[in-house]
Amino acid sequence: MLISIDKVLDKEEVRRFRALLEAAQWQDGANTAGTLAVSVKRNLQLEDGAEPAAELGDFILRRLSAHGLFVSAALPSKVYPPKFNCYRNGGHYGTHVDSAIMQVPGTSVTVRSDLSATLFLAEPDEYEGGELEIEGPFGIQSVKLAAGNMVLYPSSSLHRVSPVTRGARFAAFFWIQSLVQDEGARTLLFDLDQAIQGLTAAGRHDDPHLLKLTGVYHNLLRRWAVT
């Protein structure tokens, strides 16, 4: 399941993020690549925990904790703190798959990567290339969103970032451990929750069928969730 979440950040917040990121000290992204990924990773990253990464990452997590669509889609249990990258001058990231288990730097906390997230921090017309290409059961989906918008996709997917041939592509990226590990179960719960929210928004609050659907949702979540 690939889900686009619009306006995680508004335009003013994106401008503030960009001002801080463009003044930051970047390092070679290959420094944090795994054994296989190091040969295909050509980008820049902010050092984990360094400013402004920590400040901006905390802001993103606070925003998402109250974002209904994100919570509905991800059912988050743990979130790996956001990282930040920049692609320019032909920078790219070849086809790879994200690590299954990640340890949060400086802690003993581990996060199982069920979902990956990319929050775009540059407008599509600011750079050429830089599409996030995600392989799935229906082929390759190419994603290049407006600044402030985010995409969620299964961490098990093969994916890549195409070369940036003009301008600079800034983004935040991170991983989510879901309360519901199975992707199929999580997709069913998301679809059911969205239907319930649609009926609720239509003023069907006292409909006994809505109450029954809500009960089904929570009983399925109770069966599938691992805390």
MIGU-133023 format. One record per residue (C-alpha): residue number from 0; residue in one letter; x, y, z. Coordinates in steps of 0.02 Angstrom, whole numbers, plus 50000, padded with zeros to 5 digits. Layout:
N
+-----+--------+-------+-------+-------+
| num | residu |    xx |    yy |    zz |
+-----+--------+-------+-------+-------+
| NUM |      A |     X |     Y |     Z |
...
+-----+--------+-------+-------+-------+
//
This chain:
227
+-----+--------+-------+-------+-------+
| num | residu |    xx |    yy |    zz |
+-----+--------+-------+-------+-------+
|   0 |      M | 50000 | 50000 | 50000 |
|   1 |      L | 50070 | 50168 | 49946 |
|   2 |      I | 49986 | 50320 | 50024 |
|   3 |      S | 50018 | 50505 | 49989 |
|   4 |      I | 49987 | 50621 | 50136 |
|   5 |      D | 49966 | 50803 | 50086 |
|   6 |      K | 50017 | 50958 | 50183 |
|   7 |      V | 50110 | 50878 | 50327 |
|   8 |      L | 50202 | 51044 | 50327 |
|   9 |      D | 50131 | 51208 | 50261 |
|  10 |      K | 50231 | 51320 | 50145 |
|  11 |      E | 50296 | 51433 | 50283 |
|  12 |      E | 50356 | 51282 | 50382 |
|  13 |      V | 50441 | 51214 | 50227 |
|  14 |      R | 50531 | 51381 | 50203 |
|  15 |      R | 50591 | 51376 | 50384 |
|  16 |      F | 50652 | 51197 | 50363 |
|  17 |      R | 50744 | 51241 | 50203 |
|  18 |      A | 50831 | 51392 | 50278 |
|  19 |      L | 50900 | 51283 | 50418 |
|  20 |      L | 50946 | 51139 | 50304 |
|  21 |      E | 51035 | 51246 | 50175 |
|  22 |      A | 51144 | 51320 | 50313 |
|  23 |      A | 51183 | 51150 | 50391 |
|  24 |      Q | 51342 | 51048 | 50382 |
|  25 |      W | 51313 | 50898 | 50268 |
|  26 |      Q | 51412 | 50736 | 50259 |
|  27 |      D | 51431 | 50600 | 50130 |
|  28 |      G | 51277 | 50488 | 50136 |
|  29 |      A | 51386 | 50336 | 50100 |
|  30 |      N | 51449 | 50349 | 50279 |
|  31 |      T | 51283 | 50278 | 50341 |
|  32 |      A | 51254 | 50151 | 50202 |
|  33 |      G | 51254 | 49964 | 50229 |
|  34 |      T | 51372 | 49840 | 50147 |
|  35 |      L | 51270 | 49826 | 49987 |
|  36 |      A | 51196 | 50002 | 49982 |
|  37 |      V | 51364 | 50090 | 49995 |
|  38 |      S | 51400 | 50051 | 49812 |
|  39 |      V | 51238 | 50132 | 49749 |
|  40 |      K | 51215 | 50278 | 49870 |
|  41 |      R | 51271 | 50450 | 49811 |
|  42 |      N | 51194 | 50588 | 49915 |
|  43 |      L | 51220 | 50701 | 50065 |
|  44 |      Q | 51148 | 50677 | 50240 |
|  45 |      L | 51143 | 50768 | 50404 |
|  46 |      E | 51230 | 50682 | 50547 |
|  47 |      D | 51110 | 50589 | 50663 |
|  48 |      G | 51058 | 50693 | 50812 |
|  49 |      A | 51150 | 50849 | 50753 |
|  50 |      E | 51061 | 51015 | 50735 |
|  51 |      P | 50954 | 51056 | 50646 |
|  52 |      A | 50909 | 50873 | 50616 |
|  53 |      A | 50853 | 50841 | 50795 |
|  54 |      E | 50746 | 50999 | 50805 |
|  55 |      L | 50664 | 50972 | 50636 |
|  56 |      G | 50639 | 50787 | 50664 |
|  57 |      D | 50550 | 50819 | 50830 |
|  58 |      F | 50437 | 50945 | 50742 |
|  59 |      I | 50389 | 50815 | 50610 |
|  60 |      L | 50351 | 50682 | 50741 |
|  61 |      R | 50242 | 50801 | 50843 |
|  62 |      R | 50147 | 50849 | 50686 |
|  63 |      L | 50119 | 50669 | 50633 |
|  64 |      S | 50063 | 50611 | 50805 |
|  65 |      A | 49905 | 50715 | 50780 |
|  66 |      H | 49884 | 50681 | 50593 |
|  67 |      G | 49732 | 50570 | 50570 |
|  68 |      L | 49777 | 50499 | 50399 |
|  69 |      F | 49953 | 50453 | 50454 |
|  70 |      V | 49891 | 50368 | 50613 |
|  71 |      S | 49755 | 50276 | 50516 |
|  72 |      A | 49877 | 50213 | 50383 |
|  73 |      A | 50029 | 50174 | 50491 |
|  74 |      L | 49955 | 50128 | 50661 |
|  75 |      P | 50124 | 50178 | 50731 |
|  76 |      S | 50204 | 50089 | 50877 |
|  77 |      K | 50380 | 50161 | 50860 |
|  78 |      V | 50455 | 50287 | 50740 |
|  79 |      Y | 50639 | 50299 | 50697 |
|  80 |      P | 50687 | 50484 | 50714 |
|  81 |      P | 50684 | 50573 | 50546 |
|  82 |      K | 50844 | 50590 | 50446 |
|  83 |      F | 50876 | 50721 | 50312 |
|  84 |      N | 50958 | 50703 | 50142 |
|  85 |      C | 51002 | 50807 | 49991 |
|  86 |      Y | 51030 | 50753 | 49811 |
|  87 |      R | 51119 | 50868 | 49687 |
|  88 |      N | 51250 | 50861 | 49549 |
|  89 |      G | 51194 | 50690 | 49486 |
|  90 |      G | 51164 | 50621 | 49660 |
|  91 |      H | 51058 | 50465 | 49666 |
|  92 |      Y | 51021 | 50308 | 49765 |
|  93 |      G | 51016 | 50146 | 49667 |
|  94 |      T | 50894 | 50005 | 49694 |
|  95 |      H | 50896 | 49943 | 49874 |
|  96 |      V | 50787 | 49878 | 50015 |
|  97 |      D | 50785 | 49956 | 50189 |
|  98 |      S | 50857 | 49861 | 50336 |
|  99 |      A | 50727 | 49761 | 50432 |
| 100 |      I | 50786 | 49809 | 50608 |
| 101 |      M | 50866 | 49976 | 50652 |
| 102 |      Q | 50938 | 50036 | 50816 |
| 103 |      V | 50903 | 50217 | 50860 |
| 104 |      P | 51073 | 50302 | 50878 |
| 105 |      G | 51130 | 50329 | 51057 |
| 106 |      T | 50994 | 50216 | 51130 |
| 107 |      S | 50952 | 50033 | 51155 |
| 108 |      V | 50787 | 50056 | 51060 |
| 109 |      T | 50763 | 49953 | 50903 |
| 110 |      V | 50632 | 49986 | 50768 |
| 111 |      R | 50566 | 49856 | 50647 |
| 112 |      S | 50543 | 49943 | 50480 |
| 113 |      D | 50365 | 49902 | 50423 |
| 114 |      L | 50338 | 50067 | 50333 |
| 115 |      S | 50456 | 50192 | 50254 |
| 116 |      A | 50415 | 50377 | 50238 |
| 117 |      T | 50485 | 50516 | 50130 |
| 118 |      L | 50433 | 50696 | 50166 |
| 119 |      F | 50476 | 50807 | 50017 |
| 120 |      L | 50556 | 50975 | 50060 |
| 121 |      A | 50584 | 51044 | 49884 |
| 122 |      E | 50456 | 51087 | 49752 |
| 123 |      P | 50456 | 50974 | 49597 |
| 124 |      D | 50507 | 51118 | 49483 |
| 125 |      E | 50660 | 51157 | 49589 |
| 126 |      Y | 50753 | 51005 | 49524 |
| 127 |      E | 50761 | 50883 | 49378 |
| 128 |      G | 50756 | 50697 | 49414 |
| 129 |      G | 50752 | 50642 | 49594 |
| 130 |      E | 50596 | 50534 | 49577 |
| 131 |      L | 50570 | 50405 | 49714 |
| 132 |      E | 50535 | 50244 | 49617 |
| 133 |      I | 50450 | 50106 | 49716 |
| 134 |      E | 50430 | 49930 | 49649 |
| 135 |      G | 50266 | 49844 | 49694 |
| 136 |      P | 50149 | 49706 | 49636 |
| 137 |      F | 50079 | 49819 | 49499 |
| 138 |      G | 50245 | 49881 | 49433 |
| 139 |      I | 50352 | 50033 | 49472 |
| 140 |      Q | 50270 | 50188 | 49546 |
| 141 |      S | 50363 | 50353 | 49524 |
| 142 |      V | 50337 | 50480 | 49662 |
| 143 |      K | 50385 | 50664 | 49659 |
| 144 |      L | 50274 | 50765 | 49774 |
| 145 |      A | 50251 | 50948 | 49818 |
| 146 |      A | 50355 | 51015 | 49961 |
| 147 |      G | 50270 | 50975 | 50127 |
| 148 |      N | 50188 | 50816 | 50061 |
| 149 |      M | 50240 | 50641 | 50114 |
| 150 |      V | 50229 | 50465 | 50046 |
| 151 |      L | 50213 | 50305 | 50148 |
| 152 |      Y | 50260 | 50137 | 50073 |
| 153 |      P | 50309 | 49961 | 50130 |
| 154 |      S | 50489 | 49952 | 50189 |
| 155 |      S | 50501 | 49781 | 50107 |
| 156 |      S | 50488 | 49864 | 49935 |
| 157 |      L | 50636 | 49882 | 49820 |
| 158 |      H | 50655 | 50068 | 49786 |
| 159 |      R | 50776 | 50198 | 49721 |
| 160 |      V | 50801 | 50385 | 49691 |
| 161 |      S | 50839 | 50434 | 49512 |
| 162 |      P | 50986 | 50551 | 49477 |
| 163 |      V | 50959 | 50737 | 49511 |
| 164 |      T | 51028 | 50827 | 49359 |
| 165 |      R | 50977 | 51005 | 49403 |
| 166 |      G | 50946 | 51094 | 49568 |
| 167 |      A | 50936 | 51007 | 49736 |
| 168 |      R | 50812 | 50884 | 49810 |
| 169 |      F | 50791 | 50899 | 49999 |
| 170 |      A | 50690 | 50775 | 50099 |
| 171 |      A | 50662 | 50697 | 50269 |
| 172 |      F | 50650 | 50508 | 50280 |
| 173 |      F | 50613 | 50387 | 50421 |
| 174 |      W | 50538 | 50218 | 50465 |
| 175 |      I | 50387 | 50161 | 50563 |
| 176 |      Q | 50357 | 50003 | 50664 |
| 177 |      S | 50171 | 49973 | 50657 |
| 178 |      L | 50059 | 49897 | 50788 |
| 179 |      V | 50002 | 49782 | 50646 |
| 180 |      Q | 50152 | 49702 | 50562 |
| 181 |      D | 50059 | 49613 | 50421 |
| 182 |      E | 50038 | 49730 | 50273 |
| 183 |      G | 49878 | 49649 | 50212 |
| 184 |      A | 49795 | 49662 | 50381 |
| 185 |      R | 49853 | 49843 | 50399 |
| 186 |      T | 49780 | 49885 | 50228 |
| 187 |      L | 49611 | 49808 | 50273 |
| 188 |      L | 49606 | 49907 | 50435 |
| 189 |      F | 49649 | 50067 | 50342 |
| 190 |      D | 49511 | 50042 | 50214 |
| 191 |      L | 49385 | 50001 | 50351 |
| 192 |      D | 49436 | 50152 | 50455 |
| 193 |      Q | 49423 | 50269 | 50305 |
| 194 |      A | 49248 | 50203 | 50268 |
| 195 |      I | 49197 | 50230 | 50450 |
| 196 |      Q | 49266 | 50407 | 50447 |
| 197 |      G | 49172 | 50442 | 50285 |
| 198 |      L | 49007 | 50385 | 50359 |
| 199 |      T | 49040 | 50485 | 50516 |
| 200 |      A | 49077 | 50642 | 50416 |
| 201 |      A | 48913 | 50616 | 50323 |
| 202 |      G | 48817 | 50633 | 50487 |
| 203 |      R | 48777 | 50448 | 50512 |
| 204 |      H | 48829 | 50452 | 50696 |
| 205 |      D | 48673 | 50362 | 50760 |
| 206 |      D | 48668 | 50229 | 50624 |
| 207 |      P | 48677 | 50057 | 50709 |
| 208 |      H | 48772 | 49989 | 50558 |
| 209 |      L | 48908 | 50118 | 50587 |
| 210 |      L | 48922 | 50063 | 50767 |
| 211 |      K | 48938 | 49883 | 50711 |
| 212 |      L | 49073 | 49928 | 50584 |
| 213 |      T | 49168 | 50021 | 50718 |
| 214 |      G | 49158 | 49868 | 50829 |
| 215 |      V | 49225 | 49759 | 50688 |
| 216 |      Y | 49371 | 49879 | 50663 |
| 217 |      H | 49422 | 49875 | 50845 |
| 218 |      N | 49399 | 49688 | 50861 |
| 219 |      L | 49511 | 49659 | 50711 |
| 220 |      L | 49639 | 49782 | 50779 |
| 221 |      R | 49631 | 49692 | 50946 |
| 222 |      R | 49664 | 49527 | 50858 |
| 223 |      W | 49807 | 49586 | 50749 |
| 224 |      A | 49896 | 49718 | 50853 |
| 225 |      V | 50056 | 49678 | 50945 |
| 226 |      T | 50107 | 49802 | 51080 |
+-----+--------+-------+-------+-------+
//
